[in-house]
Amino acid sequence: MIKKSFLVFFMAAFVPFVCKAQKFATKKGNIKFEASVPSFEEVAAENKTVSAIFNADNGEMAVLALMKGFRFKVALMEEHFNESYAETAKYPKAVFKGSLENFRLADVTEKPKQFKITGELTLHGKAKKITDTAMVSKSGNTIVITGEFTVKPADFDIEVPSMVSKKVADEVQVTYSFSLDK
């Protein structure tokens, strides 16, 4: 009986605080990457079905991209990406977990503001620290977070075969855009 009373007290006292967390989310986030080299065919893809959640109370953010969601202009390039480079059957997702430093929702307006974002990107079974300057704006119940950073496939043990290595950049430019709703 005492245990039951304690549980009821705990839930009545603390659940309202947890429920008031200002969480924003999307399942339609956008990530693009570009690994093109001048004078060769474009090596670029886009994923428009990225999930992201953002806690406006503490600036924490988590992003999940299914690797098979990246679309290329050339179907054969997409097939090679999935089978040979990203090995999506073995490594089906990319995950970012991080936070916007010194984030205060009260400081965000319709005019984009810069925040330093740091976290860990896990891709192809390897994790790497990422630091970026994200642009954040707010309109109504929507927060928009955008930015870009560079990664090296070698940092994630992604091997580019020597026969195409001159056609793929050593550094991949990644851009992201998330419109997160309450």
Helices and strands as residue ranges (DSSP letters): H 2-19, E 23-34, E 44-55, E 60-66, G 67-69, H 75-80, I 81-85, E 93-100, G 105-107, E 113-123, E 126-139, E 142-151, G 153-156, G 165-167, E 172-181
